[in-house]
Amino acid sequence: MKFPFLMAAGLAALVFSGPAMADSVHNLMERSRAAEARGETQPALMLMQAAIVADPARASTYTALGDLYLRRHAIPEAQKYYDEALNIDPANKAAEASLARLQQVEKTASAQAGLLDKN
């Protein structure tokens, strides 16, 4: 499996099948966003990972998980999910925009680190 930590989240995906899957993925994503809004980072990450397992071909879910990681300043993890979203859908504008934000964050962090080194 490309993302081994998703195996645990895969158990949640076993309950989804057929036409209800799209609604279930949407529900998982909404629950993830709600958990994040309550400050519950780990449940938010787990719910979004479960959404990926439930529908691994949905680029928007990878972008959403990347955004979660970016808001936590977990740059390598965010990069991985944006790249995967673009592998699934190379024309995905949301993933492109998120990747551009990530690159801006990296650039800003690098500039700040350079200022700290000079002091």
N, C-alpha and C positions, 0 to 999 in steps of 0.2 A: 504494500500500500504506500502511495506516495507521501501521505501525511499520517504517519503511524499513530499519533496522538488522537486521531479522529476515530480510532477503533472503538473506544468507549462510547463516543457519541453515536457510532453506528448502531448500537443497541436501540437507541431511540428511533432510529430510522426504520427499524424492522416493522414497526406498527403502521407505517405508511405504505399504501399501494394504490394503484389505479388512479381514477380521476381525483380522488381526495388528496393526492400527493401535493399538487400545486398549492391548494389551500393550506395544507399542513406546513409546507415550507414557508409560506407567507406568515402563518401563525407563529412559527418558530422564530422568524426574523423579527416580528413585532414583539414577541416576548423578550427577545434578546435586547431590543432597543429599550423596552420598559425597564428591564433589569439594570441596564447601564444608567438610565435616568435616575434610578434609585441608588446608584453608587455601588451596585453589585457586579463588580467586574468579572469575577470567575463564572458566575452563572450566565452572564451575558456572552462571554466567550464560548462556553459550552453549548448554549442554545444555538449560536450562529454556526458552530462546528457541526451540530446535529443537522442543521438546515443544509449544509454542504453535503453531508453524507446522504441525506434524503433525496437530494437532486444534485449530483456532482457536475452536471452539465450546465448549471445556471451560473453564468459569469457574475451576475449582480450580487450573488451571495458571497463570492470570494472578495469582491470589492468591498462589500459591507464589513466583512471580517477584517480586511486590511485596514479599513477606516477605524475600526475598533482598536486595532493594534497601534495605529498611528496616533490616535488620541491618547494612548498610554505611553507614547514615545518609544515604542518597540519597533524601531525602524527595520531591522532585518526581517521580522515577521510580517510587517506590513508590505514590504517589498515583495516577499514570496507570494502573498495572496494577490497583489496587483498583477504580478507577472502571470500567475495562473489564470486570472480573469482574462488577460489579454491573449493567453494561449488558447483559451476557449473561444473568445470573440475578439479578434484583432482590431475590430472597429469600435470597440466598446468605449464610448466617450466618457462615461463615468469613471472607468478604470484609468483612462488616460489623464483625466483631470486630477484624480487622486494621486496618481504617480507623479504628476507635476507638483502637487502640494508636498509630497514626500521629498522630492528633490529640493524644493525650496527650504523645507525644514532642515535637511542635511546641510545645505549651503549656509544657512543662518547659524547652525550649530558649529560648523567648521570655522566660520568667521569669528564667532564668539570665543571659540577655543584658541584661535590665533591671538586674539586680544588678551586673553588670560595668560598666554605664554609670554607675551611681551612685558607683562607686569611683574 
